[in-house]
Amino acid sequence: MSGRHYFGVMALLASTALSQVPLANAQEAQPVEETEESLVQQTIVVRGEFIPDEKRSTSEVSSVLDAEDFALQGDSDIAAALRRVTGVSIADDKFVIVRGLNERYSSSTLNGSPLPSPEPLRRVAPLDLFPTSVLQSTLVQKTFSPEQSAEFGGGSIDIRTKAVPEEAFFEIGGSLGANSETSLQDGLLYDGSDTDVIGWDDGVRDLPAGLGTVFGNGSFDDLDDTQNRAFASQLLSDPRLLVLQEGTVGPDYGIEVSGGNRYDISPDLSIGLLATAAYNNDWSTREARRGFAFLGSGDTPSLDPNNRDFIARSTTNEVGVNALGSVGLDLFSDHEVQFTGFITRGSEKEARIEEGNLDAELERTQLQRRDVTEWIERELWTTQARGEHVFPSLLDLSVDWRASYSEATRESPYQTSVGFDIGSGTPTLSGETELTNIEFNTIEDDSTDLGIDLLLPLLLGDLEVDLKGGYAYVEKDRLAQNNQLVIAGSAIPAELRTVRPDAAFAALFDANNGSGTLVEQGSGNFPGFYIATLEVDAFYAGIDAQLTPFLRAAIGARYEDAIQVVQTRTFATGTFEDGDRVNGPPIVEDEFYPAATLTWNFADNLQLRFGYSETITRPQFREFAPSRFVNSDTDQAFFGNPFLVNSELQNFDARVEYYYSRDQFVTFGLFYKDIENPIEEINSGDESGTVTFINVPTAELQGLEFEYQQVLPLQNWGLDSGWFDSKDFTLKTNYTYTDSSIGTDGDVLLFVRSSTGSDLLSRSVAAAGFIEDGRQLQGQSEHLLNFQFGYADFDARSEANLLVNFASERIRTGEALNNPDAPAVLEEPPVSVDFVYNREFTLYGGEYSFGFKLQNIFGDEYSAFQEAGPDRLDVDTYDIGTSASVSLKRTF
């Protein structure tokens, strides 16, 4: 929090004598003449006089993070910042879990417009792509209101970009950081292209001329041997993309520039401009223990040769680039129009060596090694126009509108894997060609959003009423394609196995003397290409009324007419009516979704909320599409289930809130959700630990939330006021307890692999024999805790904060109780203890801001594992290390 803001808070506290004085005493200190008008002001205004943020003023249960919170907490992206919010945790450092419901039960919007996703396994956008430097605030709403999408489970997150400035400014800053596990230590590297350092490939990874046409119009298998070897030689003989090296990893660094101005053209027209741009370059090295096991005799995890168990050492270079531009118009004091363009891009360059028993399907006891190189580009851009209009001549009617188009892409060219045998001590190219492959992945996701919201405030006698209504249209489309090529045959010639991979493959695919060919992996069982569409037309209406000076009610309903379709093909050629496809039935629905909240100000600065709503959650495209995808972060393979259906939720909320001063409050809430057909991610039960998705018959979730925020007025506690007058100590903490249980009274519908792609098969099994009755929902932690202790020195213009974040054990992937039995994969997120220090100072007439950040001070690790009885197997366990960084910003 800036020193300027703290001075404002102190001035407010001094002027109202409310450092920690109940409102009743404040009224005694500042008496008012009890005229009829003042009595009305006391009953209506006084109880809501000290509103700290939207948390109190909104009808719904919500939490808000603003730009000052981002600075105090030192989080660089919004995903990291949201883990500080009551009832929120983060999965994979990208996706939010709200009230124990994973990311499929939450939605993310940018200035109210839904976002596309570049993630192959998610329809929701990864929030690590959004730097806090371009954000004004983020609203987390935990109760449904009709103006939102009915696809609402745990909550919704609205990311709000910075508004146009009130005055001219320019800022430039930089940062430098290091990690105890990575920086200035040996890591795995590969050359790649000369421009990888800026996050773009310079053409080294472009497909050979003509290969894109092959992938688009047919199969690689349709080529003759000469054409096949010509392409194979180009794909697998470039040492820049294939050969791993040891090298020293450098530090993390970044730079950020922002500026803007406001131009008052006339009394009725003002124009504001804002632009920001940032670049960051970060490294991480991990040595992870990975595995997967089934229950053997005696119900203990088995580590026989058919199970995976290996060490994965990797180094990843992440480069992020983002830019935002905004133009705002203020017209006639009652109209605002804003145009925003935002682009964020992230590239990941990874080199990885895996050693051990790598592939259960190989059914062999000899140890293997796999050298992996990856390059992943994720990009999301959005354009939005929105307006806010008030018409005094029409009873102060407010009209807000928005229109946006967004695209997200993910390109993963040249994801190579080269297998070696290491049983003899000297690595030699593996004769098992399943370990050697090259893969190309593409995702194109776009979203169109149009919406209008109307609000008409009325005064019906003594009753204040807001009438609300609106319309929204959303269309989301996705195209996903995967092409995987493997070496045909069962062996690489012995004379080539001791040669460096690029030279060995150049000889293997030589046009004159080569004996190797590549074949494309793809079948009707796991099609490599799919398109998906979700189209929603929605109308809503509601009323928000101040029934009495102390009782407020909001009630409304949303109508949605929606269709969701996923269609697959084995390859990108042909039509979706060809025989090489597996398509499930479309999901079509048109329903009303009611919502109601009641807020009762039953005492000074105390209010009680009740809420009820009905909502749904739709299957994500990837869950619905039966194509196969391997998550390189975890080495797990996924395939979808085309027989999934929507989940339906009934939501109940109650929360009591006590606001005793600005930015100081205590809240306590209870929540309950009844869910029909919740979607769970489970182990499929096959030998390789492949993951799939099912509808569980039912689930219940209930919990409580507690939040406390207090400025500690030490100068009022008998301490030396001469020193404490310019100091503040702040305590913030929140705790969430959540309990859930799934019900198995019913059947589970599975997608069955068929012998031909034209067969669309499902198998219904009793849920009670397939999953564990009464277990908690996947992704739900029983305990979430955040603690923040802050110190501010206004004279020194500095603040320091100690932050603690804890999330208890949760299910990463559910079990499959079939033959063989696959236990659930559990995960323990690290307990993060961070320290953040910020200071503003003046040097040679210039204004500067200095920051120091220390993260994961105690070096807690991430751990995912299976367990049964006393036995435990590491599925994915690695050290995160402690990170330190410094930053400096100059303001002009």
N, C-alpha and C positions, 0 to 999 in steps of 0.2 A: 504494500500500500504506500502511495507517495506521501511525503511529508505534508504536502498541501492538503491532502484529504484528511490526514490526522489533525491538522490545525483546525479544519472545518468541523470535525467531530468534537474536538475540545471546546470550540467556541459555542457549539450547540449545547453541549453538556453544561457549560458554565452559565449560559443564558437561561437555561430552564431549571438549573439546580437539580438535575436528574441523573447524577452519576450512578446512583443505585437507590433512589428514593421512589417509593410507590407513587402511583399517579394521584392517589387521594391526598398525600402530603404535598405534592406539587400544586394541587389546586388550592390548598390552604396558603401556600407561599405566594400564589398569584391569583388573588380573588378577582372575580368579575362581577359587574353589576347584574343582578338577576332580572333583567328585562325579559320579556317573552322571547325576543330574538336570541338573547344570550343563552337562555335555557335550551332552546332548540339546538344551538351550537354545541352546548355541553353534551347533550344526549347523542348527537349525531357525529360531531367532529372529535370530541375529546377521546372517545374510546378508540378511534382510529388515527389519533394524532401523530403517533410516532411509528410510521410505516418504514421498516428497514429496507424492504425490497419487494419484488413481486410475490414472494412467498406468502405475504399476508394479504395483499390487495386482490389477488386472484381468487376465483371461486374454487379452484382445484388445489389438490395437494401437490406441491411443486418445490423445487430447489433451483437456485440460480447461482451461477459462477460468473463474475464479471472480470473486467480487465485487471482490476486491482488484486483479485484472488489469484489470477494467473501469475502476476508478478511476485506476490508473496510466496506462492507455492513453488515457483521455479520450474513448472512443467512446460516442456517445449511444444507438446502437441495436446490436442483436446482429449485424446484417449487417456493419457497419463493424468490429466487434470481431473477427469470425471471420477477416478477411483477415490477421490476425497469426498464425494457426495454421499449423503446418507442413503444406504440401501443399494449402492452401485459398486460393482466390481468389474474387472477387465479380464478378458480372455485373449490369449495370443498377442497381448500388447496392442490390440486393435479394436476389439469388439466389446460392447458394454453388456453386462448382465445386471438387470434391474430387478430387485426384489427376488432374486434367485431364479429368474427366468432368463435363459440365454438370449443371444442376439436375435434369434428368429422371432422372439416375442416383443421386440422393440423396433422402433422406426426412427430414422434420422432425417432431418430436413435442414436445408440451408436457407435462412430467411423465409421459412415457411414452405419451401418447395422441396419435394422428395428428390433424393439423389440416386444416381446409378451407382453400380459397383464394379470395380475391376477385379474382384476376388472370384476365383473359380468355384469356391465352396460356399459362397455367401451371395445373397441378393442385397444385403445392406452394405453401405459404404464403410470401408475401414477408417476409423476415426484418427489413426496415426497420420493420415495424409493432411490433416488440418492443423497447421501451426497456430499456437495461441497468439502469435504476434499480429495476425490479421483479424483477430476476433474481438468483438466488443463484449459479448456475453454469451452464455449458453443456458438455456432453460431446460430442466429435466422435469417433465410433468408425469405424475404417477397415477392420476385419475383421469379417466377418459372424459372428453367434452365433445359435443357433436360437430364442432368445426374442424376436428381432427379426423384423420383416416380411421375407419373402424378396425383396421388392422393394428390393434393395440392390446398388448398383453401386460408386460412389465412396466412399460412407460414409453414416452417419446422424448427425443432430444432435438431441440431446435438450436442450430448453430447460427449465431448472428454475426455477420461481418461488421467491421467498423463503419460507422456513419461518416458522412462528409464532415470536415472540420468546421469549427466556428471561426477560426483564424488561421493564418499562414503558419506552417511549421515544416521543418525538415530534420530528419534524424538518420544517422548512420551508425551502425554498431557491428561489433565482431565478437566472436567467442572462440575459446581454445579449451579442449578437454582431453582427459585421459582416463583409461580404465585399467584396473589392476590385473585383469586377466588377458589384456590385449595389447595395450599401447607400448611401443618400443620393445616388443618381444617378438620372437619368431612366430610366423604365421604361414599359412598356405596361400599361395598366390598363383595366378596364371596371367599371361600377358594381355589377352583380349585385344581391344582396339585402342588406338592412341587417344581417343576422346572419351573413354570410359570415366575419366575423372570428373567430367562435367555432366555425366548421366545420360549421354547419348552415344550410340554406337556409330562409328564412322563408315560403316559398310562392310566390315570384316564378317559380320554375322548375317549379311544378306544371303538369301537363298541363291544357289546357282541359277543362272539364266535358264528359264524353262521349267524349273522344278515347281514353282508356284502354280503354273498351269497344270502340271501333273496332279498336284494335290487338289486343285480346284475342280478338275474335270474327270478324274478317274483315280485309279489306284496305282501306287508304285509297282505293284505286282504285274501290271499290264505291260511294263517295259521289257524289251528284249535284253539279253545278257550284256550286250555292248553298251546300250544306253544305261542299264542299271549300274554297271561298273564305272561308267563315266561320272555319273552323279555321286556314287559312293566314294570314289577317289577324292572328289572335291569336298565332300562333307567330312571325311574322317582323316584327312592328311595334313591339316593345318596345325602346326605345333602351337600357334598362339591361342588356339581354342581347346587344346587337348592335353597339353603337358603341364603338370603341376610342378611348382617350385617352392622352396623354403625362402623366406625373406622377412625382413623386419617391418613390422606394422607401425605406421605413423600415428600421430595424434588425431583427435577429432577437431574440426574447426568449422566455422560458419561466418556468414556476413549477411547483414540485413540493412535495407534502405527503405525509408518511407518519407512521404511528403504530401502536402496538400495546401489548399488555400480556399478562401471563400471570397466571392466577388459580389458586392451589392450593386447590381446594375441599375436598379431604380427602387423606390419604396415598395413596389409590388413584385419585384423579381430579384432573387438572389441565386447564385450558382456556386456550388461547392465541388471541388475536385479532390480526389484522394487516390494515391498510388503507393503500393508497397511491392517489394521484391526481396526474396531471400534465397540463400544457397547454404546447404550444410553438407558436410562430408564426415561420415561416422564409420567406425570399424568395430567389429566384435569377433572374438575368437572363443570357440567353445570346444570342450572335450566332453562329449555326452556318452553315457552308457545307455544303449537301446536294446530292446528285446520284446518278445511276445511269447506267451505260454498258454497252454491249455491245462485244465484240471486233469491230473493223472490219478492213479490209484491212491486212495486215502485222501482225496480232495486237496491235493497240494499241487502248486504249479510245477509243470514238468519242463525240463530243459533238454529233452532228447534232440537228436539232429534235425527233426522236422520243425523245430521252433527257432525263431530268430534270437540271436544274442550276440551283440557286437559293440565295438567302440567306434564312435563317429567323431572325428576331429575336423573342425571347419573354421574358415575365416571368411567373413562377409563384409563387403564394403557397400554401405548404403549412401547414396547421393540423393538429396532432396532439393528440388527447385520449385518455388511457388511465386505467384504474382497475383495481385488484385488491383483492379481499377474501378473507380466508382465516380459517377457524376450525379449530383443531386440538384433538384430545382425546388425552390420555395416560391410559391405563387400566391399572391394576395392573402398571405398569412393563414389561409385555410386549406391550402393544397400543397402537397409534397409529392414529387415524382423522383424516383431514383433508378439509375441504370447501373448494374453491377456485372463485372466480368471477373471470373476467378479461375485460375488454373493451378493445379498442383501435380507434381510429377515426382515419382520415386523410382530409383533403379537399385537393384540388388545384384552384386557380383560376388558369387560364392565359389570357393574351392573347398572340396571336402574329400577326406579319405575315410573309408569305412573298412574295418577289419574284424573278422570273426565269422560266425555262421550267419550269412546274409539273407538267404532266401530259403524259406521252408519248402517251397515246391521242388527244389533241386534234390531233396532227400539224399544228402551226402554228408559225410562227417569231416571231409577235408576243409580246412579254413580257407576263406577267400578274402580278397581285398577288392574294393571298388573305388576308383578315382572318378570323382564327379566334378564337372564344371557347369555352372549355371549363370544365366544372365536374364533377369526379369525386369521388365519396364512396366510400371503402373502409372497411368495418367488419368486425371479427372478434370474436366473443364465444364464450366457452367456459365450461361448468360441469363440474366434475369432483369426484367423490368417490373417495377411495382409502384403503386401509388396509394396515398392516403388523402382522402378528401372529406371535408366537413362542409355541410350546406346549412348555414344558419337560417336561411329562408324556408327550409324544409324541416323545421323542428330539430335542427342540429343533427340531421341524418349524416352518419358516417359511412363512407364507401371505401373499402380497401380492395385492391385488385393486384393480381400478380400473374406473370406469364414467364415461363422459363423453359429452356431447353438445355439438357446436359448430356454429356457423353463420357463414358469411362472405358478405357481399354487396358488390356494386359497382354503383353507380348513376351513369350518365353522361347526365343529361338536358340537353337544349339544347346539344348540341355543334354549334355553328353555323359555317358557312364561307360567306363572301361574296366573290365573284370580281370583279376589276377588270381592265380593260385599261390598261396604262401606257405603251404604245408612243408615244403622242402627247405624253407628258410630264405630262399631267393625268389622274389616275386617273378612269376612268368605269366604271360598272357593266358587267360583261362580258356580251356577248351569248351567250357559251358557258355555258349554264346548268349544265354539269357541275361548274363551279367553285363554284356556290352550292347549298348543301344544309343540311339540319338533321337531326341524327341522335340517336337515343335508344338507349342500351345498358343492359341489366340482366343481372346474374349473381347467382344465388342458389346457394350451395354449402353443403352440410351434411355432417356426419360424425358417426357413432355408433361408439363403441368400448367393448367390454366385454372384460375380460381377468382372468385369474387365473394366478399363478405360485407354484409349490410348490418348496421346497428342503428336503431332508432331509440333514443332516450325519451321517456315519457314521464310526466308527473300527473298521476291520476289521483287527485285529491292530495292526501299525504303519502301516497304510495309511489315510490320511485321504481320505474320499470324500464329495463332495457330489452327491446325486442331484437332478436338476432336471426339471421338467415343467410343462406349462400349456396353456391354451386361450385363444384370442383370436377375437373376431368384430369385423369392421370393415365398415361400409357407408358409402360416399360417393355422394352424389347431387348432380347439378348441373342447373340450368335456366338457359339463356342465350337472350336475345332481343335482336335488333337490328332497329330500324326506321329506315330512311333515306328521307327525302323530298327530291325535287329538283323544280325548276321545270320544268313541261312545256313543250315547244316548243324552238325553236332560238335565240330571241332575246327580250330584254327591250326594250320599245319605246324608241326613241331619245330621246324626250322625258323619260323617267324615268332615263336613265343618269347624268345629272349631279346627281341629287337624292340627299340623304343616304339610306342604305339603308333605315332604318326608315320614312321617309316614302315612298320609292319603292315599297316592298312594300305599304304600306297602300293606295296608289293602285292597284297592280297587282292586288290581291285585294279591291278594293272590291266590296261586295255588288251595287251597281247598275251601276257603270261599269267595273269591273275586267275584264281579259281573261286573267289568269293563273290557272293551277291547279297544284296539286302532284301528283306521282305518286310512288308508293312503289317503291323499288328492291328487288327480290327475285324470285328465280326458282328453279326446280329445280336450276339449276347451282350456285347459292350460296344455300342456304336460310338464312333469317334467324332460325330458331328451332330449338333442339335441347335434348333432355334426355339425360342420361348417368347411368349407374349402375355402380358397382364394388362387388361383394360378395365378401367373403373369410371363409371359415371356416378356422381354423388350429389345429393341435395340434403340440406339440413335446416332445421328451424329450432329456435329455443327462446326461452324467456329467463331473464335474470332480474329478480325483484327484491327490493328492500322491503320486506313485508311489514316489519316494525323497525324502530330505530336500532334494535339489537338482533334482528333475525333476517337473514338473507337466504333466498332460495334460487337455485338455477336448475332448470329442467328443459330437456329437449330430446331430439331424436335425429338420427342420421339414416338416410336411405342410400344404399349402394347397390348398383347393378354392375356385376363384374363377371369377367370370363378370363380364365387362365388356361393356356394351352402350351404343351411342350411336345415337339416332334423331333424324331431322331432319324439319322441315316448312318449307315456304316462308313461311308465316305461322303465328301462334299458334292458328289455328282448325283445326277438323277433327280427324281421327284420324291416327295415324302409318301407317295402311294406305292413306291416300289417295294419289292419283297424284303429288302435289307433294312427294315426299320422295326423298332419296338416303341409303340406309342400307347400311352395310357389314355383313359377317357378324359376329356376336358373337365375342368371344375367351373361350373356355372352357378351363380347364386344371385338373388335379389332379395335383400332383407332390410328390415328396420333395426336400428341399434339404439336403444334408449340410454339416457344418462341423466342422473339427478344428483345434486349436492345441496346440502343445507348447512349454513354457517350461523352459529348462535354466539353472539357476544354476551355471555352471561355474567361477566364482571369486568371491571376496568382492566383493559389490556389483556383480557383472556377471551379466547374464542374456541369454540368446539365445532368441528366439521364432521359431517357424515356424507358418504357418497355411495352410489350404486350405479353400475353400468353393465351392459352386455356388449361384448366385442368378439372378434375372431382373429385368428392368425392363419395365413395361407402358407402352403409349402413353398419354400424357396426353389428357384428354378433348378439349382443343382441337386436338391433333394428329390425333385420330381423327375429328373432326366436319368435314364438307366445307362448312361455312358460312364466310362471308367476314368478316374483321375487319381494321380499320385500326389499327395501333399509332400513337397520336398522338405518342409519344416520338420515333419515327424516321420517320414518314410512310410506313411500309411496310405493304402489305396482305398478309394471311395467309389461306390456306385449307387445310383439313385433308385427310387422305387416309384414307378409310374402309377401306383394304386393308392398313393397318399390322398387324404382328404383334409379339408380345413379343420382346424381346432376351434372350438367354441368356448368362450369364457364368460363366467359371471363374476363380477368384481365388487367387493364390499370394502369400504374404508371408513375409519374413524380416527380423528386426530384432534388433540387439545393443544393449544398454542398460547404461550404467555410471552408478550413482548413488553419488556420493562424499560427499554430505551432503544434508541436508534442502533441498529446492527447488534442488538443484544436480545436474546430470546431463549426460551426452553420449549421444546415441542415433544410430544409423546403420541405415537400413532399405532393403531392396530390395522391389519389388513387380512383379507381372506379371499381366495380365488378357487372357484370350482371349474375344472377344465374337462371338456369332453374331447376325446381323440387328440391328446397332446402328441407332438412329434418328438421322437427320441432318436438319438444317434447311437447305434449299437454295433458291437462286433458281429460279423455275419456268421462266424463259426467255421469259416474255411481255414485251410492250413496257414495261409499267409496273414491272417488277421485283418482281412478286408472289412471296411466299415460300410454299413448301409443305414437306412432310415425306416422307421415304422411308426404307425399310429398306435399308441398305447390306449386301451379302452377309456380310462379315466385317470384323473389326478386331482389332488387337493393341495393347496398351499396356503399357509397362514404364518403370520409373524408379527413382530412389533419393531418399531423404530423409535429411537431416542436421539435428540439433537440438542446441544447446549453451546451457546456462544456468549462470552462475557468479557468485557473490558474490565480488568481488575484495577479499581481506583485506589492504589496504594497510598496516595496522598491523603485519602480520607480515613485511613486506618491508623492514624497516630504516628506515621513515619515522617521523616524530615521532608517537609513540603518544598523546601528550597531546592532540593535535588529532584524530587519526584514530579514537580510541576511540569517538567518537560519530557516526562517518560510515560509510556503506557505499556502495560503487560496484558496480553490477550490470551484467553483460553478458548479453544474450539474443540469439541469432540462430538462424535456421533457413533451410534452402535445400532446394528440391525441383527435381530434374531429371526431366522426363517426355518420353518419345518415344512416338509412336503412328503407326500406319499402317493405312489401310483397304485391304481387298482387294476386287477387282472381278471375281472369278471367279464369275459368276452373273448373275442378272437382277434388275432393279428393277421393282416394280409401281407404276404411276402411276394416279392418279385422273384420268379424262378428262372434260372438260366435254361435256355432251351437249345436244342440242337441246331435250329435255324432261326435266323433273325425274324422271319415272318410269323413265328409263333409268339403269341402274347399270352404268357402263362402266369397265373398267380396261385399261391397256395395259402389256404387259411389254416392257421394252427391255433390251438388254445393258448391264450396269453399266459395262463397260469403255469404252463409247462415250458414256456419260452423265456420269460423274464421273471425277475424276483418280485413277488407281491409285496407292496408296502415300502419299497425302497424309495429314496429321495429322487427327485427329478435330476436329470443330467444338467450339470453346470451350476447347481445350487449349493452355496456354502451355508452352513448353519450359522456361522458367526462372521460379521463384518464389523471392523472397528477402525476408526480414524481418530487421531489425536494431533492437535496442533497447539504449540505454545509459542507465542510471539512476544517480541520486545521491540519497542519503537522509541527512538530518541529524536524528538522533534528538532532540538537545537543542532544535533549532528546530521539531521536529515537521513537517518538510517533506520533500518529494521532488520531483525533477525528472527528466523522461525525454525523450530524443530518440529518435524512432521513424522508421524508413524502411521503406516497403513498395514492392516492385517486382514486376510481372508482365510477362513478355515478350509479344510479338505473338501473337495467336491469331485463329482464324477466327470471325467473327460469324455469317456466313451462307455456306453452301457454294455452289460453282459449279454451273452446268448447262451441260454441253457439248453443246447441241443447236443448233437454228437459230432465232434467233441465239444465239451463245455468250455466256453471262453469267459473267464472272469472279467468284470468291469475294470476299466483303466481309471484309476483315481489320480488326482493331482493335488499337490500342496503348493499353492502360490507362495513366493518368498515374502517374508515379513520385511517390509522396507522401512528403514529409518533414514530420513533425509535431513539435511541442514541447508538452509538458504539464507544468504545475507545480501542485502541491497543497500547501496548508499549513493546519494546524490551530492555533487560538490561542484564548486565553481573554480575554474583554473584559467588564468589569463583572460578573464572575461567570458569564457565559454562555459556552458552548462553540460555536465557529464553525469552519467549513471554507471556505477560499478556494481557488478554482481559476482557472487561466489556461490557455488552449489556443490554439495557433497551428497551423493546418492548411494543408497544401500550400504550404509556405514559399516554394518557388521557382516557384510558379504554373504547374506543368506542365499541359498541355492534354490533352483527350481527342481521339482521332483514329480514325475509321473510314474506310476507303478501299478502292478497287479498284486493282489494278496489273497491268500486262502489259509485260514488257520494261522499257524506261526510263520509261514513262509511268505516271502516277498520277492518279487522280481522287478528290477528297474526296467521301465518301458522307455523313459526319456528323462534322464537326470543330468544336470550340468550346473557348474558354478557360473554365476552372473558377474561376480566381482564388484568392487567398489569404484564408482566413477566420481571424478572431480572436474570442475570446469570453472573458468572465469570469463566474464564478459565485460565489455566497455561500450557505452553508447554516448554519442555526441549529439546534442540537440541545438539546432540553430533557430 
